[in-house]
Amino acid sequence: MPLEAQFCGVLAAARVGAAWALVTLYREFQPGILRYLNAQAPGDGEDLAAEVWLDAAAGLGRFEGDENGFRAWLFTIAHRRLIDQRRRDARHRTLLGSLERLEHPNPLDCEAEVLASSGTDAALALIARLPRDQAEVVLLRVVGGLDTDEVAAIVGKKAGTVRVLQHRALKRLAGELVEEGRPVTN
């Protein structure tokens, strides 16, 4: 539920450290941020979301704007933490690859089965099969509730490119649903 008219007051109170205001902002924006990060970096979403909120708390006094601007600001921070995570992963890929060869994976991954059976998690799993740039655009638009211009600013692309990526992603998702025998509605 958007904060709308209350946002300015909640933001002002959060800036001076009012716990109720910080909780209100967290409850409003955390679910979307967490879904975005979990879809982009499975297993690291919680940690990345915590980093987002730490960064947001540190920069709260410098933020200027309305509720939509705040949402875009948080998702920009989330995007940057995601890029940082990918860079860390790339640096440690060799070490992680050696460790994975030593481990014996559990063939009966019940947790993954349960997650795949629920609606939201099934949709996120489907989105995760998209190319990275398409998945990110869809997640920011749908989960983040951001408009094309805001997504373009976050990912560093033109608004037209974001629209094309979204169109291609939705077309691809529709094709996959048809292949799986699931109905597709327009």
C-alpha positions as CSV (number, residue, x, y, z in Angstrom):
1,M,0.0,0.0,0.0
2,P,1.7,3.2,-1.1
3,L,2.4,5.8,1.5
4,E,1.3,8.7,-0.8
5,A,0.4,11.8,1.2
6,Q,2.1,10.5,4.3
7,F,5.4,9.9,2.6
8,C,7.0,13.3,3.3
9,G,6.2,13.1,7.0
10,V,7.4,9.5,7.3
11,L,10.6,10.5,5.4
12,A,11.2,13.5,7.7
13,A,10.7,11.4,10.8
14,A,13.1,8.7,9.4
15,R,15.8,11.3,8.8
16,V,15.8,12.2,12.5
17,G,15.9,8.5,13.5
18,A,12.2,7.8,14.4
19,A,12.0,4.1,14.7
20,W,8.4,3.9,13.6
21,A,9.2,5.8,10.4
22,L,12.1,3.6,9.5
23,V,10.0,0.5,10.1
24,T,7.2,2.0,7.9
25,L,9.7,2.6,5.0
26,Y,11.2,-0.9,5.5
27,R,7.8,-2.6,5.4
28,E,6.7,-0.6,2.4
29,F,9.8,-1.2,0.2
30,Q,11.6,-4.3,1.5
31,P,9.4,-6.9,-0.1
32,G,9.9,-5.6,-3.7
33,I,13.7,-5.1,-3.1
34,L,14.0,-8.6,-1.7
35,R,12.1,-10.2,-4.6
36,Y,14.3,-8.3,-7.1
37,L,17.5,-9.3,-5.4
38,N,16.5,-12.9,-4.8
39,A,15.6,-13.3,-8.5
40,Q,18.9,-11.7,-9.6
41,A,21.1,-13.4,-7.0
42,P,19.5,-16.5,-5.5
43,G,21.0,-17.2,-2.1
44,D,22.4,-13.7,-1.7
45,G,19.2,-11.7,-1.7
46,E,18.9,-11.3,2.0
47,D,22.4,-10.1,2.5
48,L,22.3,-7.7,-0.5
49,A,19.0,-6.3,0.8
50,A,20.6,-5.7,4.2
51,E,23.4,-3.8,2.4
52,V,20.8,-1.8,0.5
53,W,19.2,-0.7,3.8
54,L,22.5,0.2,5.4
55,D,23.4,2.3,2.4
56,A,19.9,3.9,2.4
57,A,20.2,4.7,6.1
58,A,23.6,6.3,5.5
59,G,22.3,8.4,2.6
60,L,18.8,9.2,3.9
61,G,19.7,12.8,4.7
62,R,20.9,13.4,1.2
63,F,17.8,12.0,-0.5
64,E,15.4,14.5,-2.1
65,G,12.2,13.5,-3.8
66,D,8.8,11.9,-3.6
67,E,7.8,8.3,-2.9
68,N,8.4,7.2,-6.5
69,G,11.8,8.8,-6.4
70,F,12.6,7.1,-3.2
71,R,11.6,3.7,-4.7
72,A,13.8,4.4,-7.7
73,W,16.7,5.4,-5.4
74,L,16.4,2.2,-3.4
75,F,16.3,0.1,-6.5
76,T,19.4,2.0,-7.8
77,I,21.2,1.1,-4.6
78,A,20.0,-2.5,-5.0
79,H,21.3,-2.6,-8.6
80,R,24.7,-1.3,-7.5
81,R,25.0,-3.9,-4.7
82,L,24.1,-6.5,-7.2
83,I,26.8,-5.4,-9.6
84,D,29.3,-5.4,-6.6
85,Q,28.2,-9.0,-5.8
86,R,28.7,-10.1,-9.4
87,R,32.2,-8.6,-9.4
88,R,33.0,-10.4,-6.1
89,D,31.7,-13.6,-7.6
90,A,33.7,-13.2,-10.7
91,R,36.9,-12.7,-8.7
92,H,36.3,-15.8,-6.7
93,R,34.9,-18.0,-9.4
94,T,38.0,-20.2,-9.6
95,L,38.1,-20.9,-5.9
96,L,34.3,-21.5,-5.8
97,G,34.5,-23.9,-8.8
98,S,37.2,-26.0,-7.0
99,L,35.1,-26.1,-3.8
100,E,32.0,-27.1,-5.7
101,R,33.8,-30.1,-7.2
102,L,34.6,-31.3,-3.7
103,E,31.0,-31.1,-2.5
104,H,28.4,-33.8,-3.2
105,P,25.1,-32.1,-4.1
106,N,21.9,-33.5,-2.6
107,P,19.9,-35.1,-5.4
108,L,16.6,-34.6,-3.5
109,D,16.5,-30.8,-3.1
110,C,13.1,-30.5,-1.4
111,E,13.5,-26.8,-0.7
112,A,13.8,-26.0,-4.4
113,E,10.8,-28.2,-5.2
114,V,8.6,-26.4,-2.7
115,L,9.7,-23.0,-3.9
116,A,9.0,-23.9,-7.5
117,S,5.5,-25.0,-6.6
118,S,4.4,-21.6,-5.4
119,G,3.1,-19.0,-7.7
120,T,5.5,-16.1,-7.1
121,D,8.5,-18.3,-6.9
122,A,7.5,-20.1,-10.1
123,A,7.2,-16.8,-11.9
124,L,10.6,-15.6,-10.6
125,A,12.1,-18.9,-11.7
126,L,10.6,-18.4,-15.2
127,I,12.0,-14.9,-15.3
128,A,15.4,-16.2,-14.1
129,R,15.7,-18.2,-17.4
130,L,15.7,-14.9,-19.4
131,P,19.0,-13.3,-20.4
132,R,20.3,-11.2,-17.5
133,D,19.4,-7.8,-19.0
134,Q,15.9,-8.8,-19.9
135,A,15.3,-10.4,-16.5
136,E,16.5,-7.3,-14.7
137,V,14.2,-5.0,-16.8
138,V,11.2,-7.1,-16.1
139,L,11.9,-7.4,-12.4
140,L,12.5,-3.6,-12.0
141,R,9.3,-2.8,-14.0
142,V,7.0,-5.4,-12.3
143,V,8.5,-6.1,-8.9
144,G,10.0,-2.7,-8.4
145,G,7.0,-0.9,-9.9
146,L,9.3,1.5,-11.7
147,D,8.5,3.3,-15.0
148,T,10.6,2.9,-18.1
149,D,12.6,6.1,-17.5
150,E,13.5,5.1,-13.9
151,V,14.6,1.6,-15.1
152,A,16.6,3.2,-17.8
153,A,18.4,5.4,-15.3
154,I,19.1,2.5,-13.0
155,V,20.5,0.1,-15.6
156,G,22.3,2.8,-17.6
157,K,20.4,2.3,-20.9
158,K,18.0,4.4,-23.0
159,A,14.3,4.2,-22.3
160,G,13.7,2.8,-25.8
161,T,16.2,0.1,-25.1
162,V,14.4,-0.8,-21.9
163,R,11.1,-1.0,-23.7
164,V,12.6,-3.3,-26.4
165,L,14.2,-5.5,-23.7
166,Q,10.9,-5.7,-21.9
167,H,9.0,-6.6,-25.1
168,R,11.5,-9.3,-26.0
169,A,11.4,-10.7,-22.5
170,L,7.6,-10.8,-22.4
171,K,7.5,-12.4,-25.9
172,R,10.0,-15.0,-24.8
173,L,8.1,-15.8,-21.5
174,A,4.9,-16.2,-23.5
175,G,6.6,-18.6,-25.8
176,E,7.9,-20.6,-22.9
177,L,4.5,-20.8,-21.3
178,V,2.9,-22.0,-24.6
179,E,5.6,-24.7,-24.9
180,E,4.8,-25.8,-21.3
181,G,1.2,-26.0,-22.2
182,R,0.1,-23.2,-19.9
183,P,-2.4,-20.6,-21.1
184,V,-1.2,-17.2,-22.0
185,T,-3.5,-14.2,-21.7
186,N,-2.9,-10.8,-23.3
